[in-house]
Amino acid sequence: MSSSTEHATKTVAVIGAGIIGISSAVHLLRRGQQVTLFTEAELVSGASGRSLSWLNSAADRTREYHALRMAGIDRYRTLFAQDSSRDWLRFDGGLYWGEDKAAETLTRHAYEFAHGYDSHLTGLASVSQIDPQVRAEAVAESALFNPGEGWVSLPHLANYLMAEFHRLGGQLYEYAGKTSVITDASGKAVGVKTGNGETFSADRVLVACGPQTPEVVAPLGVTIPNGSPLSMLVITQPVENSVKVVLNTPRVAVRPNPGKTLALDHDWYESAITRSAAGEYSIPETVVDELVAEAAKVLEGAESLKAASWKIGLKPVPGDGEPVLGELQSVPGCYVAFTHSGATLALIVGELLASEIASGEKHPMLATFRPERFTA
C-alpha cells in the first residue's frame, strides 16, 4: 500500500544508467516523481553491457538474499508473461556441473532443495533430454538442472525500460562524466555535480554506479568495501542451432543471446587482463579464442564457433558479497544500490528503492542489506 507521503512529488537524481539505475528511475516515474538520470558515457556502457545476466538464485547464499533474488525472478516472470515472444528474455532453465566430484554436486543440490529451489540431479546419461544442443560427453557424471532459471539481455531490457522512461517524462543526461553528490552544511544530499561542472538540485539522490559506487560515496565519508573483480563477456558470431539452457561449467559459462548468438564468460582468464595507463582493459585474442574453444567443447555442432566481440571491465561485487541497498544514515537523502547479480535483482531492487525514496518508508526485504552494516 502506498503511503500518503508518497503524494508529495520529489525531484530525484539517479547517478548511473546501468540496469539498476534505469529500473529505479522508471519505478520512480511510475510513482509520480521527477527524475533525471545521469550517465558517465552511454546507457549500459558499464557492467550492464557485459553481464552474463543469468536469472537465478542457485547454490549457497543467505535466506534474505535468496528471497530477494526469487522476488527478482518473479518480476521477470511477470514481464515474460506479458509477451513470451521476446527474444531477449527467456526461461528455459539452467544447467550446472563442476569438476567431476559427485559429492559437491549432491551438496549443492541438497542446499537448493532446502531453500525450496527447483533443483534436479542429472548428468551425462540424461542431459540430452534437457537440451540436445549440450554435448552429453562433456557433462560430468553428476550435474544439476534448474528448470526455473532464465536469462535476459540487459541492453535490450534497458531499451524497453527507457521507452517508458521517456514516455513518463524522465530526463536523460548522457556523457555527464563522473558525477558527484552535493550536500548542504548539515550533510544532507541536495543535488549532483556533473563531470563538466554543471550542478542540479534534487530532493533525493540515488548512486547506482556499479563497481564505482564506493568511489562516488567515499567523499561523503562513507566506506563501502569493494570486491569487484575483472570480467569479460564474449559475444559469438551467429550459430545455426543455439542452446536453450544457460550453462555453467568448469571452464565456460554460456547463455543464448538475441540474433542466434551466444554470450560467454568465466573467471579463469582474469590474470590475463591488463590495464593501460589510460585505464583501458585488454586481453590477448588467443585467450578469447581459448574461451570460445571451451564453449565449442560443451555444445553440439559448434566446432566452427568464433568470437564476434568482447568487452572487459569490473564486475560489481560488494566486499562481503551481499547487496548494499538503501539510504546512507550519515548522508540523509542519498541512497545507494551496489550489488552483484544486478541482472536478477534489477527489477525488484528498482521497485523497492523507488518505494523507499518516494514514501520515506523502509522496506523490510532490504533490512539486512543496509550500507550501515560496514560501520556498525
BALOBA-1460 file (C-alpha; in Angstrom, 3 decimals):
// residues 376
<rec num="1" residu="m" x="0.000" y="0.000" z="0.000"/>
<rec num="2" residu="s" x="1.316" y="3.470" z="-0.865"/>
<rec num="3" residu="s" x="1.997" y="5.906" z="1.934"/>
<rec num="4" residu="s" x="0.197" y="9.234" z="1.963"/>
<rec num="5" residu="t" x="3.603" y="10.942" z="1.994"/>
<rec num="6" residu="e" x="4.199" y="9.496" z="-1.444"/>
<rec num="7" residu="h" x="1.854" y="12.067" z="-2.959"/>
<rec num="8" residu="a" x="4.488" y="14.768" z="-2.403"/>
<rec num="9" residu="t" x="6.446" y="14.841" z="-5.669"/>
<rec num="10" residu="k" x="10.209" y="14.792" z="-5.232"/>
<rec num="11" residu="t" x="12.963" y="15.578" z="-7.673"/>
<rec num="12" residu="v" x="15.347" y="12.641" z="-7.827"/>
<rec num="13" residu="a" x="18.790" y="12.491" z="-9.430"/>
<rec num="14" residu="v" x="19.894" y="8.974" z="-10.347"/>
<rec num="15" residu="i" x="23.649" y="8.638" z="-10.938"/>
<rec num="16" residu="g" x="24.352" y="5.642" z="-13.138"/>
<rec num="17" residu="a" x="22.417" y="4.404" z="-16.159"/>
<rec num="18" residu="g" x="23.141" y="0.727" z="-15.809"/>
<rec num="19" residu="i" x="20.178" y="-1.578" z="-15.489"/>
<rec num="20" residu="i" x="19.573" y="-0.900" z="-11.777"/>
<rec num="21" residu="g" x="19.741" y="2.867" z="-12.275"/>
<rec num="22" residu="i" x="17.354" y="2.664" z="-15.229"/>
<rec num="23" residu="s" x="14.964" y="0.353" z="-13.395"/>
<rec num="24" residu="s" x="14.955" y="2.604" z="-10.324"/>
<rec num="25" residu="a" x="14.347" y="5.679" z="-12.482"/>
<rec num="26" residu="v" x="11.379" y="4.078" z="-14.242"/>
<rec num="27" residu="h" x="9.834" y="2.888" z="-10.987"/>
<rec num="28" residu="l" x="10.231" y="6.383" z="-9.525"/>
<rec num="29" residu="l" x="8.500" y="7.869" z="-12.560"/>
<rec num="30" residu="r" x="5.661" y="5.372" z="-12.159"/>
<rec num="31" residu="r" x="5.228" y="6.771" z="-8.646"/>
<rec num="32" residu="g" x="4.933" y="10.310" z="-9.969"/>
<rec num="33" residu="q" x="8.423" y="11.518" z="-9.078"/>
<rec num="34" residu="q" x="10.522" y="13.863" z="-11.246"/>
<rec num="35" residu="v" x="13.657" y="12.027" z="-12.342"/>
<rec num="36" residu="t" x="16.890" y="12.962" z="-14.080"/>
<rec num="37" residu="l" x="19.171" y="10.072" z="-14.999"/>
<rec num="38" residu="f" x="22.899" y="10.832" z="-15.272"/>
<rec num="39" residu="t" x="25.317" y="8.517" z="-17.052"/>
<rec num="40" residu="e" x="29.064" y="8.945" z="-17.398"/>
<rec num="41" residu="a" x="29.008" y="7.784" z="-21.035"/>
<rec num="42" residu="e" x="26.307" y="5.873" z="-22.943"/>
<rec num="43" residu="l" x="23.443" y="3.872" z="-21.456"/>
<rec num="44" residu="v" x="24.512" y="0.434" z="-20.130"/>
<rec num="45" residu="s" x="28.101" y="1.152" z="-21.183"/>
<rec num="46" residu="g" x="29.432" y="-0.307" z="-17.934"/>
<rec num="47" residu="a" x="28.868" y="-3.658" z="-16.243"/>
<rec num="48" residu="s" x="25.289" y="-3.997" z="-17.531"/>
<rec num="49" residu="g" x="26.610" y="-4.072" z="-21.086"/>
<rec num="50" residu="r" x="28.841" y="-7.058" z="-20.371"/>
<rec num="51" residu="s" x="26.817" y="-9.172" z="-17.970"/>
<rec num="52" residu="l" x="26.062" y="-12.865" z="-18.441"/>
<rec num="53" residu="s" x="22.670" y="-11.878" z="-16.958"/>
<rec num="54" residu="w" x="21.706" y="-15.356" z="-15.818"/>
<rec num="55" residu="l" x="18.464" y="-15.132" z="-13.795"/>
<rec num="56" residu="n" x="18.918" y="-17.422" z="-10.827"/>
<rec num="57" residu="s" x="19.223" y="-17.987" z="-7.107"/>
<rec num="58" residu="a" x="21.342" y="-21.112" z="-7.325"/>
<rec num="59" residu="a" x="23.880" y="-22.505" z="-4.850"/>
<rec num="60" residu="d" x="24.723" y="-21.261" z="-1.354"/>
<rec num="61" residu="r" x="23.503" y="-17.859" z="-0.113"/>
<rec num="62" residu="t" x="21.718" y="-16.313" z="2.876"/>
<rec num="63" residu="r" x="17.973" y="-16.759" z="3.088"/>
<rec num="64" residu="e" x="17.420" y="-12.994" z="2.863"/>
<rec num="65" residu="y" x="19.489" y="-12.781" z="-0.313"/>
<rec num="66" residu="h" x="17.727" y="-15.843" z="-1.730"/>
<rec num="67" residu="a" x="14.317" y="-14.288" z="-1.015"/>
<rec num="68" residu="l" x="15.310" y="-11.055" z="-2.759"/>
<rec num="69" residu="r" x="16.605" y="-12.914" z="-5.800"/>
<rec num="70" residu="m" x="13.442" y="-15.022" z="-6.023"/>
<rec num="71" residu="a" x="11.358" y="-11.846" z="-5.896"/>
<rec num="72" residu="g" x="13.553" y="-10.536" z="-8.693"/>
<rec num="73" residu="i" x="12.877" y="-13.620" z="-10.806"/>
<rec num="74" residu="d" x="9.158" y="-13.219" z="-10.085"/>
<rec num="75" residu="r" x="9.191" y="-9.727" z="-11.629"/>
<rec num="76" residu="y" x="10.865" y="-11.100" z="-14.749"/>
<rec num="77" residu="r" x="8.243" y="-13.834" z="-14.956"/>
<rec num="78" residu="t" x="5.551" y="-11.155" z="-14.945"/>
<rec num="79" residu="l" x="7.350" y="-9.339" z="-17.755"/>
<rec num="80" residu="f" x="7.768" y="-12.606" z="-19.660"/>
<rec num="81" residu="a" x="4.067" y="-13.428" z="-19.269"/>
<rec num="82" residu="q" x="3.150" y="-10.106" z="-20.880"/>
<rec num="83" residu="d" x="4.936" y="-11.147" z="-24.088"/>
<rec num="84" residu="s" x="6.585" y="-14.553" z="-24.239"/>
<rec num="85" residu="s" x="7.782" y="-13.966" z="-27.811"/>
<rec num="86" residu="r" x="10.593" y="-11.605" z="-26.816"/>
<rec num="87" residu="d" x="13.942" y="-12.989" z="-27.910"/>
<rec num="88" residu="w" x="15.791" y="-11.141" z="-25.110"/>
<rec num="89" residu="l" x="14.050" y="-12.724" z="-22.094"/>
<rec num="90" residu="r" x="13.700" y="-16.487" z="-21.751"/>
<rec num="91" residu="f" x="13.046" y="-19.108" z="-19.080"/>
<rec num="92" residu="d" x="14.443" y="-22.391" z="-20.393"/>
<rec num="93" residu="g" x="16.393" y="-23.427" z="-17.320"/>
<rec num="94" residu="g" x="19.992" y="-23.584" z="-16.199"/>
<rec num="95" residu="l" x="22.440" y="-26.489" z="-16.244"/>
<rec num="96" residu="y" x="25.424" y="-26.693" z="-13.881"/>
<rec num="97" residu="w" x="28.291" y="-29.075" z="-13.453"/>
<rec num="98" residu="g" x="31.643" y="-28.651" z="-11.769"/>
<rec num="99" residu="e" x="34.743" y="-30.771" z="-11.842"/>
<rec num="100" residu="d" x="33.553" y="-34.370" z="-11.705"/>
<rec num="101" residu="k" x="33.060" y="-34.531" z="-7.945"/>
<rec num="102" residu="a" x="29.649" y="-36.005" z="-7.236"/>
<rec num="103" residu="a" x="29.775" y="-35.071" z="-3.547"/>
<rec num="104" residu="e" x="29.976" y="-31.336" z="-4.362"/>
<rec num="105" residu="t" x="27.027" y="-31.560" z="-6.748"/>
<rec num="106" residu="l" x="24.968" y="-33.505" z="-4.217"/>
<rec num="107" residu="t" x="25.749" y="-30.916" z="-1.521"/>
<rec num="108" residu="r" x="24.688" y="-28.081" z="-3.827"/>
<rec num="109" residu="h" x="21.500" y="-29.942" z="-4.725"/>
<rec num="110" residu="a" x="20.673" y="-30.515" z="-1.048"/>
<rec num="111" residu="y" x="21.200" y="-26.848" z="-0.251"/>
<rec num="112" residu="e" x="18.987" y="-25.718" z="-3.116"/>
<rec num="113" residu="f" x="16.306" y="-28.236" z="-2.171"/>
<rec num="114" residu="a" x="16.347" y="-26.950" z="1.422"/>
<rec num="115" residu="h" x="15.549" y="-23.465" z="0.085"/>
<rec num="116" residu="g" x="12.638" y="-24.808" z="-1.958"/>
<rec num="117" residu="y" x="14.593" y="-24.086" z="-5.131"/>
<rec num="118" residu="d" x="13.628" y="-26.215" z="-8.131"/>
<rec num="119" residu="s" x="16.707" y="-28.429" z="-8.447"/>
<rec num="120" residu="h" x="17.068" y="-31.763" z="-10.256"/>
<rec num="121" residu="l" x="20.000" y="-34.143" z="-10.464"/>
<rec num="122" residu="t" x="21.038" y="-35.093" z="-13.974"/>
<rec num="123" residu="g" x="24.278" y="-35.894" z="-15.765"/>
<rec num="124" residu="l" x="25.818" y="-37.138" z="-18.978"/>
<rec num="125" residu="a" x="23.397" y="-40.075" z="-19.181"/>
<rec num="126" residu="s" x="20.269" y="-37.914" z="-19.233"/>
<rec num="127" residu="v" x="21.257" y="-34.395" z="-20.237"/>
<rec num="128" residu="s" x="20.175" y="-34.861" z="-23.870"/>
<rec num="129" residu="q" x="16.561" y="-34.895" z="-22.665"/>
<rec num="130" residu="i" x="17.049" y="-31.391" z="-21.243"/>
<rec num="131" residu="d" x="18.758" y="-29.776" z="-24.228"/>
<rec num="132" residu="p" x="20.045" y="-31.803" z="-27.194"/>
<rec num="133" residu="q" x="22.462" y="-28.997" z="-28.087"/>
<rec num="134" residu="v" x="24.509" y="-29.770" z="-24.971"/>
<rec num="135" residu="r" x="27.251" y="-32.258" z="-25.776"/>
<rec num="136" residu="a" x="26.472" y="-35.131" z="-23.417"/>
<rec num="137" residu="e" x="30.009" y="-36.497" z="-23.250"/>
<rec num="138" residu="a" x="31.251" y="-33.122" z="-21.945"/>
<rec num="139" residu="v" x="28.909" y="-33.230" z="-18.944"/>
<rec num="140" residu="a" x="30.005" y="-34.613" z="-15.572"/>
<rec num="141" residu="e" x="28.505" y="-37.820" z="-14.209"/>
<rec num="142" residu="s" x="26.501" y="-35.656" z="-11.794"/>
<rec num="143" residu="a" x="25.019" y="-32.312" z="-12.820"/>
<rec num="144" residu="l" x="22.157" y="-30.052" z="-11.758"/>
<rec num="145" residu="f" x="19.243" y="-28.804" z="-13.823"/>
<rec num="146" residu="n" x="17.283" y="-25.821" z="-12.525"/>
<rec num="147" residu="p" x="14.223" y="-25.524" z="-14.791"/>
<rec num="148" residu="g" x="13.012" y="-22.235" z="-13.300"/>
<rec num="149" residu="e" x="16.096" y="-20.260" z="-14.311"/>
<rec num="150" residu="g" x="16.405" y="-17.982" z="-17.312"/>
<rec num="151" residu="w" x="18.356" y="-15.150" z="-18.868"/>
<rec num="152" residu="v" x="17.891" y="-11.603" z="-20.086"/>
<rec num="153" residu="s" x="19.831" y="-9.390" z="-22.476"/>
<rec num="154" residu="l" x="20.306" y="-6.254" z="-20.399"/>
<rec num="155" residu="p" x="20.884" y="-3.871" z="-23.339"/>
<rec num="156" residu="h" x="17.523" y="-4.985" z="-24.770"/>
<rec num="157" residu="l" x="15.809" y="-4.659" z="-21.378"/>
<rec num="158" residu="a" x="17.343" y="-1.190" z="-20.990"/>
<rec num="159" residu="n" x="15.914" y="-0.098" z="-24.345"/>
<rec num="160" residu="y" x="12.497" y="-1.448" z="-23.324"/>
<rec num="161" residu="l" x="12.537" y="0.412" z="-19.996"/>
<rec num="162" residu="m" x="13.931" y="3.612" z="-21.487"/>
<rec num="163" residu="a" x="10.973" y="3.834" z="-23.851"/>
<rec num="164" residu="e" x="8.748" y="4.039" z="-20.768"/>
<rec num="165" residu="f" x="11.221" y="6.396" z="-19.076"/>
<rec num="166" residu="h" x="10.799" y="8.911" z="-21.890"/>
<rec num="167" residu="r" x="7.010" y="8.409" z="-22.099"/>
<rec num="168" residu="l" x="6.726" y="9.273" z="-18.417"/>
<rec num="169" residu="g" x="8.778" y="12.443" z="-18.779"/>
<rec num="170" residu="g" x="12.144" y="11.348" z="-17.416"/>
<rec num="171" residu="q" x="15.167" y="13.489" z="-18.274"/>
<rec num="172" residu="l" x="18.355" y="11.793" z="-19.505"/>
<rec num="173" residu="y" x="21.793" y="13.399" z="-19.224"/>
<rec num="174" residu="e" x="24.288" y="11.290" z="-21.187"/>
<rec num="175" residu="y" x="28.055" y="11.846" z="-21.193"/>
<rec num="176" residu="a" x="27.832" y="13.660" z="-17.880"/>
<rec num="177" residu="g" x="31.284" y="12.459" z="-16.869"/>
<rec num="178" residu="k" x="31.990" y="11.484" z="-13.283"/>
<rec num="179" residu="t" x="29.012" y="12.868" z="-11.387"/>
<rec num="180" residu="s" x="29.251" y="13.554" z="-7.652"/>
<rec num="181" residu="v" x="26.781" y="14.098" z="-4.822"/>
<rec num="182" residu="i" x="26.316" y="17.621" z="-3.420"/>
<rec num="183" residu="t" x="25.498" y="18.020" z="0.270"/>
<rec num="184" residu="d" x="24.497" y="21.040" z="2.347"/>
<rec num="185" residu="a" x="26.052" y="22.238" z="5.610"/>
<rec num="186" residu="s" x="24.096" y="19.642" z="7.582"/>
<rec num="187" residu="g" x="25.363" y="16.771" z="5.417"/>
<rec num="188" residu="k" x="22.091" y="16.213" z="3.588"/>
<rec num="189" residu="a" x="22.177" y="15.349" z="-0.132"/>
<rec num="190" residu="v" x="20.768" y="18.270" z="-2.115"/>
<rec num="191" residu="g" x="21.854" y="17.597" z="-5.690"/>
<rec num="192" residu="v" x="24.599" y="16.454" z="-8.025"/>
<rec num="193" residu="k" x="27.518" y="17.942" z="-9.929"/>
<rec num="194" residu="t" x="28.450" y="16.548" z="-13.341"/>
<rec num="195" residu="g" x="31.961" y="15.991" z="-14.595"/>
<rec num="196" residu="n" x="31.812" y="19.199" z="-16.614"/>
<rec num="197" residu="g" x="30.863" y="21.275" z="-13.577"/>
<rec num="198" residu="e" x="27.108" y="21.661" z="-14.045"/>
<rec num="199" residu="t" x="25.030" y="21.386" z="-10.877"/>
<rec num="200" residu="f" x="21.477" y="20.119" z="-10.452"/>
<rec num="201" residu="s" x="19.403" y="20.377" z="-7.293"/>
<rec num="202" residu="a" x="17.454" y="17.330" z="-6.100"/>
<rec num="203" residu="d" x="15.419" y="16.269" z="-3.092"/>
<rec num="204" residu="r" x="16.926" y="12.782" z="-3.268"/>
<rec num="205" residu="v" x="19.980" y="11.240" z="-4.949"/>
<rec num="206" residu="l" x="20.466" y="7.586" z="-5.862"/>
<rec num="207" residu="v" x="24.002" y="6.364" z="-6.553"/>
<rec num="208" residu="a" x="23.847" y="3.277" z="-8.757"/>
<rec num="209" residu="c" x="27.245" y="3.290" z="-10.441"/>
<rec num="210" residu="g" x="28.052" y="-0.406" z="-10.270"/>
<rec num="211" residu="p" x="31.674" y="-1.026" z="-9.199"/>
<rec num="212" residu="q" x="32.299" y="2.739" z="-8.992"/>
<rec num="213" residu="t" x="29.633" y="3.222" z="-6.300"/>
<rec num="214" residu="p" x="32.086" y="3.038" z="-3.340"/>
<rec num="215" residu="e" x="34.278" y="5.616" z="-5.091"/>
<rec num="216" residu="v" x="31.345" y="8.012" z="-5.529"/>
<rec num="217" residu="v" x="30.256" y="7.881" z="-1.872"/>
<rec num="218" residu="a" x="33.771" y="7.941" z="-0.399"/>
<rec num="219" residu="p" x="33.992" y="11.790" z="-0.476"/>
<rec num="220" residu="l" x="30.837" y="11.796" z="1.666"/>
<rec num="221" residu="g" x="32.733" y="9.982" z="4.414"/>
<rec num="222" residu="v" x="31.079" y="6.641" z="3.642"/>
<rec num="223" residu="t" x="33.141" y="3.487" z="3.251"/>
<rec num="224" residu="i" x="31.710" y="0.544" z="1.325"/>
<rec num="225" residu="p" x="34.171" y="-2.330" z="0.787"/>
<rec num="226" residu="n" x="34.618" y="-3.091" z="-2.889"/>
<rec num="227" residu="g" x="35.385" y="-6.641" z="-4.015"/>
<rec num="228" residu="s" x="34.675" y="-6.104" z="-7.724"/>
<rec num="229" residu="p" x="36.797" y="-8.410" z="-9.915"/>
<rec num="230" residu="l" x="37.669" y="-8.017" z="-13.564"/>
<rec num="231" residu="s" x="35.489" y="-9.918" z="-16.006"/>
<rec num="232" residu="m" x="34.862" y="-10.308" z="-19.718"/>
<rec num="233" residu="l" x="31.820" y="-11.059" z="-21.832"/>
<rec num="234" residu="v" x="32.286" y="-12.528" z="-25.292"/>
<rec num="235" residu="i" x="29.542" y="-12.446" z="-27.926"/>
<rec num="236" residu="t" x="29.952" y="-15.058" z="-30.653"/>
<rec num="237" residu="q" x="29.085" y="-14.972" z="-34.296"/>
<rec num="238" residu="p" x="25.628" y="-16.427" z="-35.085"/>
<rec num="239" residu="v" x="25.218" y="-20.172" z="-34.699"/>
<rec num="240" residu="e" x="22.852" y="-22.384" z="-36.663"/>
<rec num="241" residu="n" x="21.393" y="-24.227" z="-33.660"/>
<rec num="242" residu="s" x="21.582" y="-22.394" z="-30.363"/>
<rec num="243" residu="v" x="21.477" y="-23.982" z="-26.933"/>
<rec num="244" residu="k" x="18.396" y="-23.034" z="-24.885"/>
<rec num="245" residu="v" x="19.596" y="-23.508" z="-21.310"/>
<rec num="246" residu="v" x="22.167" y="-21.369" z="-19.529"/>
<rec num="247" residu="l" x="25.310" y="-23.448" z="-18.974"/>
<rec num="248" residu="n" x="27.687" y="-23.068" z="-16.029"/>
<rec num="249" residu="t" x="30.622" y="-25.434" z="-16.448"/>
<rec num="250" residu="p" x="34.169" y="-25.670" z="-15.037"/>
<rec num="251" residu="r" x="35.718" y="-23.714" z="-17.921"/>
<rec num="252" residu="v" x="32.958" y="-21.671" z="-19.542"/>
<rec num="253" residu="a" x="29.531" y="-20.174" z="-18.878"/>
<rec num="254" residu="v" x="27.231" y="-19.991" z="-21.907"/>
<rec num="255" residu="r" x="23.862" y="-18.400" z="-22.486"/>
<rec num="256" residu="p" x="21.755" y="-17.786" z="-25.590"/>
<rec num="257" residu="n" x="21.676" y="-14.242" z="-26.924"/>
<rec num="258" residu="p" x="19.447" y="-12.424" z="-29.416"/>
<rec num="259" residu="g" x="20.384" y="-12.852" z="-33.054"/>
<rec num="260" residu="k" x="21.211" y="-16.551" z="-32.631"/>
<rec num="261" residu="t" x="24.490" y="-15.617" z="-30.969"/>
<rec num="262" residu="l" x="25.917" y="-16.829" z="-27.660"/>
<rec num="263" residu="a" x="27.261" y="-14.933" z="-24.653"/>
<rec num="264" residu="l" x="30.279" y="-16.449" z="-22.892"/>
<rec num="265" residu="d" x="32.165" y="-15.739" z="-19.693"/>
<rec num="266" residu="h" x="34.099" y="-17.323" z="-16.792"/>
<rec num="267" residu="d" x="36.847" y="-16.273" z="-14.394"/>
<rec num="268" residu="w" x="39.921" y="-18.417" z="-15.142"/>
<rec num="269" residu="y" x="41.372" y="-15.828" z="-17.548"/>
<rec num="270" residu="e" x="41.214" y="-12.877" z="-15.134"/>
<rec num="271" residu="s" x="45.014" y="-12.784" z="-14.685"/>
<rec num="272" residu="a" x="45.438" y="-12.344" z="-18.464"/>
<rec num="273" residu="i" x="43.602" y="-8.993" z="-18.429"/>
<rec num="274" residu="t" x="45.846" y="-5.925" z="-18.422"/>
<rec num="275" residu="r" x="45.131" y="-2.232" z="-17.969"/>
<rec num="276" residu="s" x="46.837" y="0.564" z="-19.863"/>
<rec num="277" residu="a" x="47.982" y="3.861" z="-18.393"/>
<rec num="278" residu="a" x="44.829" y="5.387" z="-19.899"/>
<rec num="279" residu="g" x="42.677" y="2.931" z="-17.949"/>
<rec num="280" residu="e" x="41.707" y="0.740" z="-20.908"/>
<rec num="281" residu="y" x="41.476" y="-3.012" z="-20.336"/>
<rec num="282" residu="s" x="42.702" y="-5.558" z="-22.864"/>
<rec num="283" residu="i" x="43.293" y="-9.278" z="-23.176"/>
<rec num="284" residu="p" x="45.226" y="-11.355" z="-25.734"/>
<rec num="285" residu="e" x="42.955" y="-12.545" z="-28.521"/>
<rec num="286" residu="t" x="44.362" y="-16.039" z="-28.021"/>
<rec num="287" residu="v" x="42.713" y="-16.101" z="-24.580"/>
<rec num="288" residu="v" x="39.369" y="-15.103" z="-26.120"/>
<rec num="289" residu="d" x="39.815" y="-17.903" z="-28.660"/>
<rec num="290" residu="e" x="40.528" y="-20.335" z="-25.827"/>
<rec num="291" residu="l" x="37.276" y="-19.387" z="-24.075"/>
<rec num="292" residu="v" x="35.358" y="-19.859" z="-27.339"/>
<rec num="293" residu="a" x="37.045" y="-23.259" z="-27.780"/>
<rec num="294" residu="e" x="35.850" y="-24.237" z="-24.292"/>
<rec num="295" residu="a" x="32.297" y="-23.336" z="-25.337"/>
<rec num="296" residu="a" x="32.631" y="-25.416" z="-28.501"/>
<rec num="297" residu="k" x="33.577" y="-28.427" z="-26.359"/>
<rec num="298" residu="v" x="30.253" y="-28.380" z="-24.490"/>
<rec num="299" residu="l" x="27.977" y="-27.687" z="-27.468"/>
<rec num="300" residu="e" x="26.906" y="-29.976" z="-30.289"/>
<rec num="301" residu="g" x="27.952" y="-28.908" z="-33.768"/>
<rec num="302" residu="a" x="29.892" y="-25.847" z="-32.595"/>
<rec num="303" residu="e" x="33.315" y="-26.724" z="-33.969"/>
<rec num="304" residu="s" x="33.414" y="-23.552" z="-36.089"/>
<rec num="305" residu="l" x="32.299" y="-21.221" z="-33.267"/>
<rec num="306" residu="k" x="34.027" y="-17.834" z="-33.390"/>
<rec num="307" residu="a" x="34.021" y="-14.652" z="-31.294"/>
<rec num="308" residu="a" x="32.416" y="-11.554" z="-32.790"/>
<rec num="309" residu="s" x="33.196" y="-9.086" z="-29.965"/>
<rec num="310" residu="w" x="34.193" y="-8.896" z="-26.328"/>
<rec num="311" residu="k" x="34.065" y="-6.352" z="-23.518"/>
<rec num="312" residu="i" x="36.169" y="-6.188" z="-20.346"/>
<rec num="313" residu="g" x="35.656" y="-4.351" z="-17.074"/>
<rec num="314" residu="l" x="34.876" y="-4.641" z="-13.391"/>
<rec num="315" residu="k" x="32.022" y="-6.847" z="-12.235"/>
<rec num="316" residu="p" x="30.150" y="-5.197" z="-9.316"/>
<rec num="317" residu="v" x="30.683" y="-7.207" z="-6.118"/>
<rec num="318" residu="p" x="30.494" y="-5.634" z="-2.627"/>
<rec num="319" residu="g" x="33.264" y="-6.617" z="-0.240"/>
<rec num="320" residu="d" x="31.137" y="-9.102" z="1.704"/>
<rec num="321" residu="g" x="29.284" y="-10.365" z="-1.393"/>
<rec num="322" residu="e" x="25.885" y="-9.147" z="-0.188"/>
<rec num="323" residu="p" x="23.903" y="-6.300" z="-1.811"/>
<rec num="324" residu="v" x="24.290" y="-2.764" z="-0.435"/>
<rec num="325" residu="l" x="20.911" y="-1.044" z="-0.756"/>
<rec num="326" residu="g" x="19.182" y="1.930" z="0.810"/>
<rec num="327" residu="e" x="19.687" y="5.358" z="2.337"/>
<rec num="328" residu="l" x="23.000" y="6.390" z="3.886"/>
<rec num="329" residu="q" x="22.267" y="7.241" z="7.506"/>
<rec num="330" residu="s" x="25.153" y="9.719" z="7.622"/>
<rec num="331" residu="v" x="24.017" y="11.420" z="4.376"/>
<rec num="332" residu="p" x="20.222" y="11.828" z="4.522"/>
<rec num="333" residu="g" x="18.596" y="11.872" z="1.120"/>
<rec num="334" residu="c" x="21.387" y="9.875" z="-0.530"/>
<rec num="335" residu="y" x="20.653" y="6.261" z="-1.460"/>
<rec num="336" residu="v" x="22.948" y="3.591" z="-2.860"/>
<rec num="337" residu="a" x="22.477" y="0.475" z="-4.957"/>
<rec num="338" residu="f" x="25.615" y="-1.676" z="-5.239"/>
<rec num="339" residu="t" x="25.273" y="-5.390" z="-5.848"/>
<rec num="340" residu="h" x="26.360" y="-8.469" z="-7.690"/>
<rec num="341" residu="s" x="23.551" y="-10.257" z="-9.551"/>
<rec num="342" residu="g" x="22.398" y="-6.911" z="-10.894"/>
<rec num="343" residu="a" x="20.504" y="-8.638" z="-13.698"/>
<rec num="344" residu="t" x="18.470" y="-10.889" z="-11.401"/>
<rec num="345" residu="l" x="17.831" y="-8.039" z="-8.958"/>
<rec num="346" residu="a" x="17.329" y="-5.147" z="-11.388"/>
<rec num="347" residu="l" x="13.528" y="-5.044" z="-11.455"/>
<rec num="348" residu="i" x="12.884" y="-5.801" z="-7.782"/>
<rec num="349" residu="v" x="15.637" y="-3.511" z="-6.456"/>
<rec num="350" residu="g" x="14.416" y="-0.669" z="-8.667"/>
<rec num="351" residu="e" x="10.894" y="-1.228" z="-7.368"/>
<rec num="352" residu="l" x="11.820" y="-1.368" z="-3.667"/>
<rec num="353" residu="l" x="14.247" y="1.556" z="-3.766"/>
<rec num="354" residu="a" x="11.715" y="3.681" z="-5.630"/>
<rec num="355" residu="s" x="9.183" y="2.837" z="-2.937"/>
<rec num="356" residu="e" x="11.581" y="3.893" z="-0.175"/>
<rec num="357" residu="i" x="12.598" y="7.112" z="-1.940"/>
<rec num="358" residu="a" x="9.029" y="8.113" z="-2.771"/>
<rec num="359" residu="s" x="7.416" y="7.193" z="0.540"/>
<rec num="360" residu="g" x="10.247" y="7.514" z="3.047"/>
<rec num="361" residu="e" x="9.282" y="4.122" z="4.453"/>
<rec num="362" residu="k" x="11.906" y="1.382" z="4.636"/>
<rec num="363" residu="h" x="11.069" y="-1.940" z="3.062"/>
<rec num="364" residu="p" x="11.686" y="-4.984" z="5.309"/>
<rec num="365" residu="m" x="13.215" y="-7.047" z="2.474"/>
<rec num="366" residu="l" x="16.163" y="-4.643" z="2.403"/>
<rec num="367" residu="a" x="16.780" y="-4.687" z="6.173"/>
<rec num="368" residu="t" x="19.911" y="-6.864" z="6.072"/>
<rec num="369" residu="f" x="21.421" y="-5.037" z="3.090"/>
<rec num="370" residu="r" x="21.728" y="-1.540" z="4.570"/>
<rec num="371" residu="p" x="25.027" y="0.327" z="4.000"/>
<rec num="372" residu="e" x="25.497" y="0.924" z="7.739"/>
<rec num="373" residu="r" x="26.422" y="-2.710" z="8.355"/>
<rec num="374" residu="f" x="30.002" y="-1.800" z="7.451"/>
<rec num="375" residu="t" x="30.256" y="0.883" z="10.148"/>
<rec num="376" residu="a" x="28.077" y="-0.622" z="12.875"/>
